[in-house]
Amino acid sequence: MQLYPNQFPSEIGKGLASCYLVFGDEPQQKFEVIEQIRTTAKANGFDERTVLVADTGFSWNQLLEATQSMSLFSNQQFIELELPTGKPGAEGSKMLQEVAKGLTRDTLLLIHGPKIGKDVQRGKWFKVLDEMGVSVLCYPLEGRQLTAWLSNQVKQHQLTINAAGMKMIADFCEGNLLAAKQEIDKLALLYPQQPVSEAQIERAMVDQSRYNVFQLVDVMLSGDANRCVKMLYRLESEGLEPNIIIWALIREWEVLWKLKSAAANGEAIQWQKFGIWRNRQGFYQSALNRLSIEQLLQIQDALTQADLAFKQNVISRPFVKLCHLCMMFMAMGIFHLPLMEA
């Protein structure tokens, strides 16, 4: 059974499952879910915990032995298995399916790791364990989901913050829930159980928003210029290589060109064919609605020139050029401006 992180507290409150799968690249949610499992397990008599890491050289027989061994102090086994790559491999897959058959009420298995794709979720080992337990995928939160998470944190600390203040916190810490929690904890210490103004929030917090190139692309496709500029600024300050962003922009142009060409030929868009899942289809549709064939050709020329210039290291202010390119994807009427600087 697959759940969102915010659904997990009520589910585990009903009782422990025999197996939990916790994966994702959002550390704060992941930490919270795992801690809830550990705390509930201990409250239910699972006092001893065996921790295994399936890294290079790991013997999968260790897992089998752990599930079959009896402790001197308890007949309940709590086993944590970390998959550093998110994939157990062929041998691990077979062993996990074997272990699943022998899980009892006295054995609790927790498997966790980084973000996984649909290929892993379709694997036999994942399906078997998911059917008999609970899986939780922890991904970065944005928009309403981020606001809901922040509101819950504020409520837990018995603080009162208006909508403008909540937006300020979201802007400060977007893409970095760990920092967001730390900042809300700080506000709770500074202003315990009382209303907190925007001025107080601004004085107390530092900008800890953290982004990646994939989030940048989605914001660019959606046409949100302000957020796009902010993300570029943060990525520059974090030392991200400009060539990584150029690569991403070229890739997105190729997808848009294929989609636009298909639409021009009267073909219905087959999103799955292009590897575009439902949660991103709106971004692409927004870009397709505002960009013409002519504009896409102009973007192609600009990207070709920029790619060459970046490889030759002749761009003096690379992130200014990257901003210019992103604005072109937003059809902001800057096609006539010169792109290159010697």
C-alpha positions as CSV (number, residue, x, y, z in Angstrom):
1,M,0.0,0.0,0.0
2,Q,1.5,3.3,-1.1
3,L,1.0,6.4,1.0
4,Y,2.1,10.0,1.0
5,P,4.3,11.1,3.9
6,N,1.5,13.2,5.4
7,Q,-0.8,10.2,5.4
8,F,1.7,8.0,7.3
9,P,1.1,9.1,10.9
10,S,-2.6,8.1,10.9
11,E,-1.8,4.8,9.2
12,I,1.0,3.7,11.6
13,G,-1.3,4.8,14.4
14,K,-3.6,1.9,13.5
15,G,-0.8,-0.6,14.2
16,L,2.5,-1.9,12.7
17,A,2.7,-3.5,9.3
18,S,5.2,-6.3,8.7
19,C,7.2,-4.3,6.2
20,Y,7.9,-0.6,5.3
21,L,9.5,0.7,2.2
22,V,10.7,4.3,2.5
23,F,12.4,5.9,-0.5
24,G,13.0,9.5,-1.8
25,D,15.4,12.4,-2.1
26,E,13.6,14.7,0.5
27,P,15.5,14.1,3.7
28,Q,13.2,15.8,6.2
29,Q,10.1,13.8,5.3
30,K,12.1,10.6,5.0
31,F,13.6,11.2,8.5
32,E,10.2,11.8,10.0
33,V,8.7,8.7,8.5
34,I,11.6,6.5,9.6
35,E,11.6,7.9,13.1
36,Q,7.9,7.2,13.4
37,I,8.5,3.6,12.5
38,R,11.4,3.3,15.0
39,T,9.4,4.9,17.8
40,T,6.3,2.8,17.2
41,A,8.4,-0.4,16.9
42,K,10.0,0.3,20.2
43,A,6.7,1.0,21.9
44,N,5.5,-2.4,20.6
45,G,8.3,-4.4,22.1
46,F,10.9,-4.3,19.2
47,D,13.7,-3.2,21.5
48,E,16.6,-4.5,19.4
49,R,17.4,-3.3,16.0
50,T,19.7,-4.9,13.3
51,V,21.0,-2.4,10.8
52,L,22.3,-3.7,7.4
53,V,23.6,-1.7,4.4
54,A,23.5,-3.4,1.0
55,D,26.7,-1.7,-0.3
56,T,29.5,-3.2,-2.4
57,G,30.5,-6.6,-1.0
58,F,27.2,-7.1,1.0
59,S,26.2,-10.7,1.4
60,W,22.4,-11.1,1.1
61,N,22.6,-14.1,3.4
62,Q,23.1,-11.6,6.2
63,L,19.5,-10.5,5.7
64,L,18.2,-14.0,5.7
65,E,20.1,-14.9,8.8
66,A,18.8,-11.7,10.5
67,T,15.2,-12.7,9.9
68,Q,15.7,-16.2,11.2
69,S,17.9,-15.6,14.2
70,M,16.5,-15.3,17.7
71,S,17.7,-12.7,20.2
72,L,18.7,-13.6,23.7
73,F,16.6,-10.7,25.0
74,S,13.6,-10.6,22.7
75,N,11.7,-12.8,20.2
76,Q,10.9,-9.8,18.1
77,Q,13.2,-8.8,15.2
78,F,13.4,-5.3,13.9
79,I,15.6,-5.2,10.8
80,E,16.6,-2.1,8.9
81,L,18.1,-2.5,5.4
82,E,19.5,0.5,3.5
83,L,19.7,0.3,-0.3
84,P,22.3,3.0,-1.2
85,T,21.4,2.8,-4.9
86,G,17.7,2.1,-4.4
87,K,18.1,-1.2,-6.3
88,P,18.9,-4.6,-4.7
89,G,20.1,-6.2,-8.0
90,A,19.1,-9.7,-9.2
91,E,20.4,-11.5,-6.2
92,G,18.9,-9.1,-3.7
93,S,15.6,-9.1,-5.5
94,K,15.4,-12.9,-5.1
95,M,16.4,-12.8,-1.5
96,L,13.9,-10.1,-0.6
97,Q,11.1,-12.2,-2.2
98,E,12.3,-15.2,-0.2
99,V,12.4,-13.1,3.0
100,A,8.9,-11.8,2.4
101,K,7.5,-15.3,2.5
102,G,8.9,-15.8,6.0
103,L,7.9,-12.5,7.6
104,T,5.8,-12.9,10.7
105,R,4.2,-10.6,13.3
106,D,7.4,-10.9,15.3
107,T,9.6,-9.7,12.4
108,L,9.5,-6.0,11.3
109,L,11.4,-5.1,8.1
110,L,12.3,-1.5,7.1
111,I,13.9,-0.9,3.8
112,H,15.0,2.6,2.8
113,G,17.0,4.4,0.2
114,P,17.2,7.3,-2.3
115,K,14.7,8.3,-4.9
116,I,13.5,5.4,-7.1
117,G,11.9,5.2,-10.5
118,K,8.9,3.4,-11.9
119,D,11.2,0.5,-12.9
120,V,12.0,-0.2,-9.3
121,Q,8.4,0.1,-8.2
122,R,7.4,-2.4,-10.9
123,G,10.0,-4.9,-9.6
124,K,8.7,-8.2,-8.2
125,W,10.5,-7.6,-4.8
126,F,8.9,-4.2,-4.4
127,K,5.4,-5.3,-5.4
128,V,5.5,-8.3,-3.0
129,L,6.6,-6.2,0.0
130,D,4.3,-3.3,-0.9
131,E,1.3,-5.6,-1.0
132,M,2.0,-6.9,2.5
133,G,3.2,-3.7,4.0
134,V,3.4,0.1,3.4
135,S,5.5,2.1,1.0
136,V,6.2,5.8,1.3
137,L,7.9,7.9,-1.4
138,C,9.3,11.2,-0.1
139,Y,9.8,13.8,-2.8
140,P,10.4,17.6,-2.6
141,L,7.2,19.6,-1.9
142,E,6.1,22.6,-3.9
143,G,3.1,24.9,-4.0
144,R,0.1,23.8,-1.9
145,Q,1.8,20.7,-0.7
146,L,4.7,22.8,0.7
147,T,2.2,25.2,2.3
148,A,0.3,22.4,3.9
149,W,3.4,20.9,5.3
150,L,4.6,24.3,6.7
151,S,1.1,24.9,8.2
152,N,1.3,21.6,10.0
153,Q,4.7,22.4,11.4
154,V,3.5,25.8,12.6
155,K,0.4,24.3,14.2
156,Q,2.5,21.7,16.0
157,H,4.5,24.5,17.6
158,Q,1.3,26.4,18.5
159,L,2.4,29.5,16.5
160,T,0.2,31.9,14.7
161,I,1.5,33.1,11.3
162,N,-0.6,34.8,8.6
163,A,-0.7,33.9,4.9
164,A,2.0,36.5,4.0
165,G,4.3,35.2,6.7
166,M,3.8,31.6,5.5
167,K,4.7,32.6,2.0
168,M,7.8,34.3,3.3
169,I,8.9,31.1,5.0
170,A,8.1,29.1,1.9
171,D,10.2,31.4,-0.3
172,F,13.1,31.3,2.2
173,C,13.2,27.5,2.5
174,E,11.6,26.2,-0.7
175,G,13.3,22.9,-1.7
176,N,14.9,22.5,1.7
177,L,12.4,21.1,4.3
178,L,15.2,20.4,6.7
179,A,16.1,24.1,6.8
180,A,12.4,25.0,7.0
181,K,11.8,22.8,10.1
182,Q,14.9,24.3,11.7
183,E,13.7,27.8,11.1
184,I,10.2,27.1,12.4
185,D,11.8,25.5,15.5
186,K,13.8,28.7,15.9
187,L,10.7,30.9,15.6
188,A,9.0,28.7,18.3
189,L,11.9,29.4,20.7
190,L,11.9,33.1,20.0
191,Y,8.2,33.7,20.0
192,P,6.6,30.7,21.9
193,Q,2.9,30.2,21.4
194,Q,2.2,33.6,20.1
195,P,1.5,35.4,16.8
196,V,4.6,36.0,14.6
197,S,4.8,39.0,12.3
198,E,6.5,39.1,8.9
199,A,9.1,41.5,10.3
200,Q,9.9,39.0,13.1
201,I,10.2,36.2,10.5
202,E,12.5,38.3,8.3
203,R,14.8,39.1,11.2
204,A,15.0,35.5,12.4
205,M,15.5,33.6,9.2
206,V,18.1,33.3,6.5
207,D,17.5,32.3,2.9
208,Q,18.0,28.6,2.7
209,S,16.1,27.7,-0.4
210,R,17.7,24.9,-2.4
211,Y,16.9,23.9,-5.9
212,N,18.0,21.6,-8.6
213,V,18.1,21.8,-12.4
214,F,15.0,19.7,-12.8
215,Q,12.9,22.1,-10.7
216,L,14.4,25.0,-12.7
217,V,13.2,23.4,-16.0
218,D,9.7,22.9,-14.7
219,V,9.4,26.5,-13.5
220,M,10.8,27.7,-16.8
221,L,8.3,25.6,-18.8
222,S,5.4,26.9,-16.6
223,G,6.4,30.5,-17.4
224,D,7.1,31.7,-13.9
225,A,9.9,34.3,-14.6
226,N,10.4,35.5,-11.0
227,R,10.9,32.0,-9.6
228,C,13.1,31.1,-12.5
229,V,15.4,34.0,-11.8
230,K,15.5,33.2,-8.1
231,M,16.4,29.6,-8.9
232,L,19.2,30.6,-11.2
233,Y,20.6,32.9,-8.6
234,R,20.6,30.1,-6.0
235,L,22.1,27.6,-8.4
236,E,24.9,30.0,-9.2
237,S,25.6,30.6,-5.5
238,E,25.7,26.8,-4.9
239,G,28.4,26.5,-7.6
240,L,26.4,24.4,-10.2
241,E,28.2,24.0,-13.5
242,P,26.5,26.1,-16.2
243,N,27.0,23.3,-18.7
244,I,24.6,21.2,-16.7
245,I,21.9,23.7,-17.2
246,I,22.7,24.1,-20.9
247,W,22.4,20.3,-21.3
248,A,19.0,20.5,-19.6
249,L,17.7,23.3,-21.8
250,I,18.8,21.5,-25.0
251,R,17.1,18.4,-23.8
252,E,13.8,20.3,-23.1
253,W,14.0,22.1,-26.4
254,E,14.2,18.7,-28.2
255,V,11.1,17.4,-26.3
256,L,9.2,20.6,-27.1
257,W,10.1,20.5,-30.8
258,K,8.9,16.9,-31.1
259,L,5.6,17.7,-29.3
260,K,5.1,20.9,-31.4
261,S,5.8,19.0,-34.6
262,A,3.4,16.3,-33.7
263,A,0.7,18.8,-32.9
264,A,1.4,20.7,-36.2
265,N,0.8,17.4,-38.0
266,G,-2.6,17.0,-36.3
267,E,-1.4,14.1,-34.1
268,A,-2.7,13.7,-30.6
269,I,0.0,14.1,-28.0
270,Q,1.1,10.7,-26.5
271,W,2.7,11.9,-23.3
272,Q,3.9,8.5,-22.2
273,K,5.7,8.1,-25.5
274,F,7.9,11.0,-24.6
275,G,8.4,9.9,-21.0
276,I,6.3,12.8,-19.6
277,W,4.3,11.8,-16.6
278,R,1.0,13.4,-15.6
279,N,2.5,15.7,-13.0
280,R,4.6,17.4,-15.7
281,Q,2.2,17.5,-18.6
282,G,0.8,20.9,-17.6
283,F,4.2,22.5,-17.7
284,Y,4.8,21.3,-21.3
285,Q,1.3,22.2,-22.4
286,S,1.9,25.7,-21.1
287,A,5.1,26.1,-23.0
288,L,3.5,24.7,-26.2
289,N,0.6,27.2,-25.9
290,R,2.9,30.2,-25.9
291,L,5.8,29.2,-28.2
292,S,5.4,29.2,-32.0
293,I,7.5,27.1,-34.4
294,E,9.4,30.2,-35.3
295,Q,10.2,31.0,-31.7
296,L,11.4,27.4,-31.1
297,L,13.7,27.7,-34.1
298,Q,15.1,31.0,-32.7
299,I,15.7,29.2,-29.3
300,Q,17.5,26.4,-31.2
301,D,19.9,28.9,-32.8
302,A,20.5,30.6,-29.4
303,L,21.1,27.3,-27.6
304,T,23.6,26.1,-30.3
305,Q,25.6,29.3,-30.0
306,A,25.5,29.2,-26.2
307,D,26.5,25.6,-26.0
308,L,29.6,26.3,-28.2
309,A,30.5,29.4,-26.2
310,F,30.2,27.6,-22.9
311,K,32.4,24.8,-24.1
312,Q,35.0,27.3,-25.2
313,N,34.7,29.2,-21.9
314,V,34.2,32.6,-23.6
315,I,31.1,33.6,-21.6
316,S,32.1,36.2,-19.0
317,R,28.8,36.0,-17.0
318,P,27.4,32.5,-17.7
319,F,24.3,32.7,-15.5
320,V,23.2,36.0,-17.1
321,K,23.2,34.2,-20.4
322,L,21.4,31.2,-18.9
323,C,18.7,33.6,-17.6
324,H,18.4,35.1,-21.1
325,L,17.9,31.6,-22.6
326,C,15.3,30.7,-20.0
327,M,13.4,33.9,-20.8
328,M,13.3,32.9,-24.4
329,F,11.5,29.7,-23.4
330,M,9.0,32.0,-21.8
331,A,8.4,34.0,-25.0
332,M,9.1,37.2,-23.2
333,G,9.8,39.2,-26.4
334,I,13.6,39.3,-26.0
335,F,14.5,37.4,-29.2
336,H,16.0,40.5,-30.8
337,L,18.5,41.0,-28.0
338,P,22.1,39.8,-28.6
339,L,22.8,36.6,-26.7
340,M,26.6,36.3,-26.8
341,E,29.3,38.3,-25.2
342,A,32.9,37.9,-26.1
